[in-house]
């Protein structure tokens, strides 16, 4: 219960900042430096992966799709779409990110932190 209350309180602070961050990302994407825009898009990618696709917060949708390609229809759809833009994108993303996922799971950092 304490974890849910702490999460709710944190979200009350973070969500308004996330809206501001999204609006800034749009502005930066048009007028700002590419590196800053990429970092914002990467963070948004990880957020959507964790919330919408029930993935790890430190993993991109592409990497998650590659791991789930044999089990989930959404993953196969993501792979097909990204292949239009960059061949084997999801496979390369997973190759890059899987060691991080493995290390975090091995270290138990994916476990509950507030008791």
Backbone as CSV, one residue per row, in Angstrom:
resi,resn,N_x,N_y,N_z,CA_x,CA_y,CA_z,C_x,C_y,C_z
1,UNK,0.820,-1.195,0.000,0.000,0.000,0.000,0.870,1.268,0.000
2,UNK,1.956,1.231,0.766,2.840,2.404,0.810,3.434,2.692,-0.566
3,UNK,3.752,1.617,-1.303,4.314,1.809,-2.633,3.306,2.486,-3.553
4,UNK,2.039,2.096,-3.467,1.004,2.719,-4.304,0.820,4.188,-3.947
5,UNK,0.825,4.501,-2.663,0.681,5.902,-2.243,1.882,6.735,-2.687
6,UNK,3.061,6.189,-2.537,4.262,6.904,-2.974,4.238,7.090,-4.486
7,UNK,3.822,6.050,-5.211,3.724,6.157,-6.665,2.704,7.197,-7.094
8,UNK,1.566,7.237,-6.410,0.539,8.229,-6.730,1.061,9.643,-6.474
9,UNK,1.698,9.847,-5.334,2.245,11.172,-5.014,3.295,11.586,-6.036
10,UNK,4.152,10.649,-6.396,5.190,10.944,-7.381,4.571,11.290,-8.734
11,UNK,3.562,10.547,-9.146,2.907,10.812,-10.430,2.222,12.174,-10.442
12,UNK,1.673,12.597,-9.296,1.058,13.927,-9.222,2.085,15.018,-9.502
13,UNK,3.340,14.751,-9.193,4.410,15.699,-9.485,4.959,15.523,-10.905
14,UNK,5.088,14.285,-11.335,5.761,13.998,-12.602,4.890,14.260,-13.822
15,UNK,3.608,13.944,-13.753,2.753,14.064,-14.944,2.711,15.495,-15.489
16,UNK,2.510,16.512,-14.644,2.549,17.875,-15.221,3.902,18.197,-15.864
17,UNK,4.985,17.723,-15.263,6.302,17.943,-15.861,6.445,17.167,-17.164
18,UNK,5.828,15.984,-17.249,5.877,15.198,-18.476,5.164,15.923,-19.612
19,UNK,4.053,16.584,-19.304,3.331,17.345,-20.335,4.201,18.497,-20.821
20,UNK,4.817,19.200,-19.890,5.727,20.283,-20.268,6.893,19.719,-21.087
21,UNK,7.429,18.577,-20.657,8.531,17.942,-21.387,8.132,17.564,-22.804
22,UNK,6.926,17.044,-22.973,6.459,16.681,-24.315,6.368,17.924,-25.206
23,UNK,5.814,19.005,-24.674,5.709,20.237,-25.462,7.092,20.783,-25.816
24,UNK,8.012,20.684,-24.867,9.383,21.108,-25.156,10.014,20.213,-26.212
25,UNK,9.716,18.919,-26.159,10.260,17.981,-27.139,9.797,18.323,-28.546
26,UNK,8.545,18.713,-28.675,8.036,19.138,-29.980,8.830,20.360,-30.454
27,UNK,8.994,21.329,-29.598,9.729,22.557,-29.946,11.187,22.237,-30.298
28,UNK,11.827,21.429,-29.451,13.233,21.071,-29.681,13.375,20.261,-30.969
29,UNK,12.398,19.388,-31.219,12.440,18.587,-32.435,12.427,19.432,-33.696
30,UNK,11.770,20.576,-33.625,11.686,21.463,-34.790,12.866,22.426,-34.838
31,UNK,13.187,23.028,-33.706,14.151,24.122,-33.696,15.453,23.845,-32.935
32,UNK,15.489,22.789,-32.119,16.622,22.589,-31.224,17.681,21.656,-31.765
33,UNK,18.681,21.377,-30.925,19.764,20.476,-31.327,19.279,19.031,-31.436
34,UNK,19.789,18.320,-32.434,19.370,16.933,-32.672,19.624,16.026,-31.475
35,UNK,20.764,16.171,-30.816,21.109,15.291,-29.695,20.085,15.415,-28.569
36,UNK,19.658,16.617,-28.291,18.670,16.815,-27.218,17.323,16.229,-27.623
37,UNK,16.947,16.397,-28.865,15.693,15.823,-29.352,15.719,14.304,-29.298
38,UNK,16.848,13.699,-29.693,16.987,12.237,-29.646,16.871,11.719,-28.224
39,UNK,17.493,12.417,-27.283,17.428,11.991,-25.879,15.980,12.044,-25.375
40,UNK,15.256,13.066,-25.754,13.854,13.171,-25.345,12.991,12.086,-25.959
41,UNK,13.204,11.806,-27.227,12.438,10.753,-27.902,12.771,9.394,-27.290
42,UNK,14.028,9.165,-26.963,14.430,7.896,-26.339,13.744,7.728,-24.981
43,UNK,13.694,8.796,-24.202,13.020,8.724,-22.897,11.525,8.458,-23.073
44,UNK,10.911,9.100,-24.051,9.491,8.870,-24.326,9.263,7.436,-24.789
45,UNK,10.162,6.908,-25.594,10.095,5.527,-26.067,10.100,4.563,-24.879
46,UNK,10.996,4.771,-23.938,11.088,3.905,-22.764,9.838,4.027,-21.898
47,UNK,9.317,5.229,-21.767,8.091,5.447,-20.992,6.914,4.692,-21.609
48,UNK,6.757,4.810,-22.918,5.655,4.118,-23.604,5.849,2.604,-23.506
49,UNK,7.063,2.135,-23.630,7.324,0.699,-23.496,6.900,0.196,-22.123
50,UNK,7.231,0.943,-21.084,6.910,0.505,-19.720,5.414,0.579,-19.431
51,UNK,4.744,1.598,-19.949,3.335,1.777,-19.603,2.393,1.064,-20.566
52,UNK,2.542,1.279,-21.843,1.609,0.729,-22.830,1.897,-0.745,-23.113
53,UNK,3.173,-1.099,-23.246,3.543,-2.453,-23.643,4.002,-3.326,-22.479
54,UNK,3.913,-2.806,-21.257,4.249,-3.565,-20.046,5.669,-4.123,-20.111
55,UNK,6.588,-3.297,-20.591,7.986,-3.702,-20.702,8.826,-3.082,-19.601
56,UNK,10.129,-3.277,-19.726,11.058,-2.679,-18.772,11.224,-1.195,-19.071
57,UNK,11.363,-0.391,-18.025,11.508,1.056,-18.187,12.843,1.434,-18.819
58,UNK,13.804,0.547,-18.795,15.135,0.841,-19.351,15.336,0.210,-20.723
59,UNK,14.239,-0.168,-21.367,14.325,-0.829,-22.663,13.402,-0.131,-23.658
60,UNK,13.828,-0.041,-24.901,13.015,0.589,-25.939,11.919,-0.359,-26.424
61,UNK,10.932,0.205,-27.077,9.860,-0.599,-27.671,10.462,-1.570,-28.691
62,UNK,11.427,-1.110,-29.458,12.037,-1.947,-30.488,12.708,-3.180,-29.901
63,UNK,13.501,-2.994,-28.863,14.174,-4.119,-28.230,13.165,-5.078,-27.613
64,UNK,12.155,-4.528,-26.962,11.105,-5.346,-26.361,10.358,-6.136,-27.434
65,UNK,10.080,-5.493,-28.561,9.387,-6.175,-29.657,10.211,-7.357,-30.149
66,UNK,11.521,-7.186,-30.253,12.350,-8.290,-30.724,12.308,-9.470,-29.748
67,UNK,12.324,-9.175,-28.435,12.237,-10.256,-27.446,10.900,-10.989,-27.523
68,UNK,9.833,-10.275,-27.849,8.481,-10.846,-27.848,7.997,-11.269,-29.232
69,UNK,8.870,-11.239,-30.229,8.455,-11.444,-31.619,7.734,-12.760,-31.863
70,UNK,8.024,-13.805,-31.105,7.381,-15.102,-31.317,6.097,-15.272,-30.506
71,UNK,5.836,-14.324,-29.593,4.690,-14.488,-28.698,3.597,-13.440,-28.860
72,UNK,3.941,-12.257,-29.349,2.975,-11.154,-29.363,2.780,-10.595,-30.768
73,UNK,1.535,-10.389,-31.136,1.217,-9.821,-32.452,1.711,-8.384,-32.561
74,UNK,1.564,-7.593,-31.474,2.004,-6.203,-31.523,3.499,-6.134,-31.836
75,UNK,4.278,-7.092,-31.315,5.726,-7.086,-31.535,6.053,-7.315,-33.006
76,UNK,5.362,-8.248,-33.626,5.588,-8.498,-35.060,5.206,-7.277,-35.890
77,UNK,4.159,-6.574,-35.475,3.743,-5.353,-36.186,4.808,-4.270,-36.059
78,UNK,5.335,-4.088,-34.849,6.404,-3.094,-34.638,7.614,-3.436,-35.498
79,UNK,7.984,-4.705,-35.554,9.141,-5.123,-36.352,8.904,-4.828,-37.831
80,UNK,7.714,-5.147,-38.334,7.409,-4.869,-39.749,7.473,-3.376,-40.047
81,UNK,6.923,-2.557,-39.165,6.911,-1.100,-39.389,8.329,-0.543,-39.357
82,UNK,9.117,-0.925,-38.356,10.473,-0.373,-38.263,11.363,-0.864,-39.395
83,UNK,11.094,-2.066,-39.921,11.882,-2.565,-41.056,11.699,-1.707,-42.307
84,UNK,10.579,-0.994,-42.427,10.391,-0.079,-43.564,11.417,1.053,-43.518
85,UNK,11.760,1.484,-42.298,12.666,2.620,-42.134,14.127,2.201,-42.019
86,UNK,14.358,1.081,-41.339,15.727,0.604,-41.132,15.682,-0.912,-40.989
87,UNK,16.258,-1.615,-41.918,16.241,-3.078,-41.907,16.883,-3.612,-40.626
88,UNK,16.227,-4.572,-39.996,16.701,-5.224,-38.761,16.883,-4.265,-37.593
89,UNK,16.103,-3.186,-37.568,16.214,-2.197,-36.495,15.980,-2.832,-35.122
90,UNK,14.910,-3.588,-34.983,14.559,-4.167,-33.682,15.605,-5.172,-33.211
91,UNK,16.114,-5.963,-34.116,17.144,-6.934,-33.767,18.402,-6.215,-33.273
92,UNK,18.791,-5.149,-33.973,19.973,-4.390,-33.547,19.737,-3.702,-32.214
93,UNK,18.528,-3.162,-32.016,18.217,-2.515,-30.743,18.311,-3.517,-29.600
94,UNK,17.790,-4.711,-29.829,17.838,-5.733,-28.787,19.276,-6.168,-28.509
95,UNK,20.073,-6.308,-29.539,21.474,-6.694,-29.345,22.199,-5.653,-28.491
96,UNK,21.863,-4.395,-28.684,22.476,-3.300,-27.938,21.949,-3.226,-26.501
97,UNK,20.647,-3.491,-26.301,20.025,-3.267,-24.999,19.900,-4.515,-24.132
98,UNK,19.922,-5.705,-24.711,19.709,-6.929,-23.935,20.725,-7.113,-22.813
99,UNK,22.023,-6.805,-23.003,22.951,-6.941,-21.872,22.565,-6.054,-20.678
100,UNK,22.018,-4.874,-20.949,21.567,-3.992,-19.866,20.384,-4.625,-19.144
101,UNK,19.421,-5.132,-19.902,18.245,-5.787,-19.315,18.692,-6.973,-18.459
102,UNK,19.573,-7.797,-18.998,20.048,-8.968,-18.262,20.725,-8.567,-16.952
103,UNK,21.550,-7.535,-16.997,22.275,-7.093,-15.795,21.318,-6.546,-14.749
104,UNK,20.332,-5.772,-15.158,19.382,-5.194,-14.210,18.533,-6.283,-13.564
105,UNK,18.076,-7.247,-14.361,17.296,-8.359,-13.807,18.169,-9.198,-12.876
106,UNK,19.408,-9.497,-13.286,20.321,-10.291,-12.470,20.603,-9.601,-11.131
107,UNK,20.696,-8.265,-11.170,20.993,-7.511,-9.949,19.757,-7.285,-9.080
108,UNK,18.593,-7.636,-9.587,17.354,-7.461,-8.819,16.831,-6.042,-8.805
109,UNK,17.344,-5.221,-9.716,16.910,-3.827,-9.740,15.498,-3.641,-10.307
110,UNK,14.910,-4.715,-10.804,13.545,-4.648,-11.305,12.525,-4.979,-10.209
111,UNK,12.993,-5.247,-9.007,12.122,-5.611,-7.886,11.550,-4.378,-7.195
112,UNK,10.544,-4.613,-6.393,9.906,-3.537,-5.618,10.925,-2.847,-4.722
113,UNK,10.854,-1.515,-4.682,11.854,-0.763,-3.905,11.281,-0.132,-2.647
114,UNK,9.977,0.046,-2.576,9.343,0.618,-1.377,8.493,-0.459,-0.724
115,UNK,8.739,-0.708,0.542,7.989,-1.765,1.239,7.038,-1.202,2.252
